[in-house]
Amino acid sequence: VQLQASGGGLVQPGGSLRLSCAASGSIFSINALDWYRQALGKQRELVARITSGDRTNYADSVKGRFTISRDNAKNTVYLQIDSLKPEDTAVYYCNALIQSHAGLNYYWGQGTLVTVSS
């Protein structure tokens, strides 16, 4: 099982990005899907979660600006990021709880860099 994150880049304050994270491999089911971020010199933090039942949770710092969604047919989770701020600059990682031939395990994507700067 692998997770491939994409969609990061350089964007001006107030701009938008959509991050994607696609899971591949011998997957039976995907439970919770999370997006984390880690800014330079800071700890990794959870910013958004979507459960298998499509319930969502967000960190207070991103509520109203970030939207997490999933496409089960594509084994993909998305993070729509609007009204970007310089403090959103970080490497964004996806994390998924996946049932596969290897059992029930957490997997991490490789990270995608979001830089917010004018």
Buried (B, 14 or more C-beta within 10 A) or exposed (E): BEBBBBBBEEBEEEBEBEBBBBBEEEBEEBEBBBBBBBBEEEEBEBBBBBBEEEEBBBBEEBEEBBBBBBEEEEBBBBBBBBEBEEEBBBBBBBBBBBBBEEEEEEBBBEBBEBBBEE
